[in-house]
């Protein structure tokens, strides 16, 4: 019996459920279902493990995209395989049928209640923009102008062995080489033998990758194996590298060659906007090789917990690609014994765009602060300034706060407790700190109306951790 969209919603739902229980269910029957019933019935088929019904529902799916990721958590491997089995009718059984609308199997992370919200919206006659059928799916920049079947996935490679769902998917993709595209926008490598990573990257359309995080204790020779794949990610927008070390078996000449081989790949990354490098030991003395290969204006640059030379800072201040930075993060860069003139030059260059500045734990001392103050006071777009864990005095803090007086966009400022707050052995004297904080509070209130200023102490005996204090708070904010 054909089900009219004019029938009451509850009656339509009951009729749809009766179809799922039908052992002789056919695509022709599913084609009579109003499209707004599909999400809810698909959820039920998936949760109740109606595998044969799932295969047919995939073939009759009335939308261009099937967002499967949230449902995997409520199903099992068998139901996932049933979905792949339904797709096989499209991919391996001759030509694509005209009535097939499905173009994308979406395994990317979305909200866990996505399906519930979507099915409720559809049941009430609302058609979310993400599921409209007006335009071809063009999520991958490299695939414009063509419409092959596409599988989208976020890859988190973090164990020695893959989980059963990813193993099943990759085997299925490999066996159907040439029939579909495996696309990944976000790639995270958190720990896996590189030969396994290489086998996976060979299956992925690297042009689609927009974000990459490599957070492994890789040494330079392993990084060189990843380098050719990096250069093929032509639409990469964000790159995070963490814990890259220099092997003691690599000579200075070999290091120079490896770094040159790696940094030369940045010549091909013409969409890169965000670059994060944390604990990357090979940057020391070689930052110019990286900076000279950048071809885009970066919005975010984070070089943290690395050893840099003064020459590295000078090259950084002269690099054209950092002239429009919105975020500059130099946490953990030891600056105690170097000139801050290059940092002053850099701040002057980005004064019109900089919104976030992080100089946490840089070892900056009193005699250095005055160098950067004039440039800092002209960063009118700055919203967040982190200067905590630098051993400066009360007088320097007062001077620093005076120079941020005209920065009306500042929403959050973090400073260290004045050096005078500690005893000779480095123990925080709470009463002295409270007195100094009260003085600072009075001086600041006389000059301007800050939105939020926090002072960070070193490890406090009572709680064994650092504490944050608001200007007027009697207790720590942590």
Secondary structure as GFF3:
##gff-version 3
##sequence-region A 1 478
A	DSSP	alpha_helix	9	20	.	.	.	ID=ss1
A	DSSP	alpha_helix	27	30	.	.	.	ID=ss2
A	DSSP	alpha_helix	35	47	.	.	.	ID=ss3
A	DSSP	alpha_helix	51	59	.	.	.	ID=ss4
A	DSSP	beta_strand	65	67	.	.	.	ID=ss5
A	DSSP	alpha_helix	69	72	.	.	.	ID=ss6
A	DSSP	alpha_helix	77	92	.	.	.	ID=ss7
A	DSSP	beta_strand	104	107	.	.	.	ID=ss8
A	DSSP	alpha_helix	114	123	.	.	.	ID=ss9
A	DSSP	three_ten_helix	129	131	.	.	.	ID=ss10
A	DSSP	three_ten_helix	141	143	.	.	.	ID=ss11
A	DSSP	beta_strand	150	153	.	.	.	ID=ss12
A	DSSP	beta_strand	155	157	.	.	.	ID=ss13
A	DSSP	alpha_helix	164	175	.	.	.	ID=ss14
A	DSSP	beta_strand	181	183	.	.	.	ID=ss15
A	DSSP	beta_strand	186	189	.	.	.	ID=ss16
A	DSSP	alpha_helix	194	201	.	.	.	ID=ss17
A	DSSP	beta_strand	204	205	.	.	.	ID=ss18
A	DSSP	three_ten_helix	206	208	.	.	.	ID=ss19
A	DSSP	beta_strand	211	215	.	.	.	ID=ss20
A	DSSP	alpha_helix	220	231	.	.	.	ID=ss21
A	DSSP	beta_strand	238	244	.	.	.	ID=ss22
A	DSSP	alpha_helix	252	263	.	.	.	ID=ss23
A	DSSP	three_ten_helix	264	268	.	.	.	ID=ss24
A	DSSP	beta_strand	274	280	.	.	.	ID=ss25
A	DSSP	three_ten_helix	281	283	.	.	.	ID=ss26
A	DSSP	alpha_helix	287	291	.	.	.	ID=ss27
A	DSSP	beta_strand	300	304	.	.	.	ID=ss28
A	DSSP	alpha_helix	310	318	.	.	.	ID=ss29
A	DSSP	three_ten_helix	320	322	.	.	.	ID=ss30
A	DSSP	beta_strand	327	329	.	.	.	ID=ss31
A	DSSP	alpha_helix	341	350	.	.	.	ID=ss32
A	DSSP	beta_strand	356	358	.	.	.	ID=ss33
A	DSSP	alpha_helix	366	376	.	.	.	ID=ss34
A	DSSP	beta_strand	384	386	.	.	.	ID=ss35
A	DSSP	alpha_helix	394	403	.	.	.	ID=ss36
A	DSSP	beta_strand	412	416	.	.	.	ID=ss37
A	DSSP	three_ten_helix	419	421	.	.	.	ID=ss38
A	DSSP	alpha_helix	430	447	.	.	.	ID=ss39
A	DSSP	beta_strand	453	456	.	.	.	ID=ss40
A	DSSP	beta_strand	468	470	.	.	.	ID=ss41
###
